[in-house]
Amino acid sequence: MSYGQYHPLPYGEEVGEQILGGLTFSQAGWLLAGLVASHKMAMYVPRLPLPNSLFLFSMIHWLIPLVISAVFAFVKMPQGVSIGAYLVSWYRFKKRRRVLVNRKILPEKRSDLNIG
């Protein structure tokens, strides 16, 4: 490649690295966390008192953590980010440091506060 022939390739963030049958690292992590939480819930929470003919439905509440983690792994917000990333950015936005300035009282100190 000669000088002036440099063509950078854009990084496709929406693709991600595929592991474990087409899952990305974050999706696999969320699902693994959901499986661990479901297993821990099954250790401490008993089955529902249903008759033997509804044996599988007596354990359906153990899947709640797995379903929640699947939502966090696969559902995207309209902005294109995952729900987990959206909640983290929302929390950081709410907890940011705010500088409120009354310009009628402090017009000469605006340069000290790096505004206007």
Residue pairs with C-beta under 8 A, 6 or more apart in sequence:
14 80
16 24
16 25
16 26
17 24
17 25
18 24
19 25
19 28
20 28
23 31
26 73
26 82
26 84
27 73
27 74
30 69
30 70
30 72
30 73
30 84
31 66
31 69
31 70
31 73
33 69
34 65
34 66
34 67
34 68
34 69
34 70
34 73
35 66
35 69
37 65
37 66
37 69
38 62
38 63
38 64
38 65
38 66
41 61
41 62
41 64
41 65
42 59
42 62
45 61
45 62
47 58
47 59
48 57
48 58
48 59
48 60
48 61
49 58
50 57
50 58
71 83
72 82
72 83
72 84
73 82
75 82
75 83
76 82
76 83
77 83
77 86
79 86
81 89
99 113
99 115
101 110
101 113
101 115
103 110
103 116
110 116
